[in-house]
Amino acid sequence: MDLNTQKEEFRYAYIYTVASAAGYSFQRASSPLDKVGIDAIVTGLGVQGKQRSFPQLHLQVKSTSKYVIADREIRYPLRVIDYERLRDDNRVISLILVLILVPENVEEWLR
């Protein structure tokens, strides 16, 4: 498997693990949603009062071993189109960027 495919699979597995541990549902987005910047959907399964509530969050997911940490910030280059999708405030469901930072060496990913 090539490195980019490994990173893609790893990032989905990581988010699935975190979402499951928190009691949320995780699903990879379909191809049409991927074309508009949505890579995954996290859904809450909680109950509020007498009505069931299923809040959702759309994720744009990236993984990289090339990043800079400076002044307590993670700096990551993002394409303009991806940035514009993230800052669009006309969305019904929020879209956030999830950046998975992985070491350069694949054998260290699980540490």
C-alpha positions in Angstrom: 0.0 0.0 0.0 1.4 3.4 -0.9 2.1 5.9 1.9 -0.8 8.3 1.1 -3.3 5.4 1.2 -1.8 4.3 4.5 -2.3 7.8 6.0 -5.8 8.0 4.7 -6.8 4.6 6.3 -5.0 5.5 9.5 -6.8 8.8 9.9 -10.2 7.2 9.5 -9.3 4.4 11.9 -8.1 7.0 14.5 -11.2 9.1 14.3 -13.4 6.0 14.4 -11.6 4.9 17.6 -12.0 8.4 19.3 -15.7 8.7 18.2 -16.5 5.2 19.5 -14.8 5.8 22.8 -16.8 9.0 23.2 -20.1 7.2 22.4 -20.6 8.7 19.0 -21.3 7.1 15.6 -18.7 7.6 12.8 -19.1 7.1 9.1 -16.9 7.9 6.1 -18.7 10.2 3.7 -19.8 9.1 0.3 -18.0 10.3 -2.9 -20.5 13.2 -3.6 -19.9 14.6 -0.1 -16.1 14.1 -0.4 -16.3 16.4 -3.5 -17.6 19.2 -1.3 -15.0 18.8 1.4 -16.8 16.4 3.7 -14.7 13.3 4.5 -16.6 12.0 7.5 -19.7 12.4 9.6 -19.9 12.1 13.4 -23.3 11.7 14.9 -24.4 11.9 18.6 -26.8 9.3 19.8 -28.0 11.0 23.0 -31.5 11.6 24.2 -32.5 15.1 25.4 -35.8 15.3 27.2 -38.5 13.3 25.4 -37.2 14.0 21.9 -34.3 12.1 20.5 -31.5 14.3 19.4 -29.0 13.3 16.8 -26.5 16.2 16.4 -24.0 15.9 13.6 -20.7 17.2 12.8 -19.1 17.1 9.3 -15.3 16.6 9.2 -12.7 17.4 6.7 -9.8 15.1 7.6 -6.2 15.5 6.8 -3.1 13.5 8.0 0.4 14.7 7.7 3.9 14.2 8.9 4.9 17.6 7.6 3.8 20.3 9.9 5.3 23.1 12.0 4.5 23.8 15.7 5.3 27.4 16.6 4.0 29.6 19.4 1.7 26.8 20.6 0.0 26.6 17.2 0.1 23.9 14.6 0.7 25.4 11.2 -0.5 23.3 8.2 -0.8 24.5 4.6 -4.4 24.2 3.4 -5.7 24.8 -0.1 -7.8 27.9 -0.5 -10.8 26.0 -1.6 -10.6 23.8 1.6 -10.2 26.9 3.8 -13.2 28.6 2.1 -15.4 25.5 2.7 -14.4 25.5 6.4 -15.2 29.1 7.0 -18.6 29.1 5.2 -21.1 30.2 7.9 -24.1 29.3 5.8 -23.9 25.6 6.7 -26.7 23.9 8.6 -24.2 21.4 10.0 -20.7 22.6 11.0 -17.7 21.5 9.1 -14.4 21.3 11.0 -10.9 20.4 10.1 -9.4 17.4 11.9 -5.6 17.2 11.4 -4.0 13.9 12.3 -0.3 14.4 13.0 1.8 11.3 12.3 5.5 10.6 12.6 7.5 10.4 9.4 8.3 6.8 10.2 5.2 4.5 9.7 6.5 2.1 12.4 6.0 4.8 15.0 2.4 5.6 14.2 1.0 3.4 17.0 3.1 5.0 19.8 
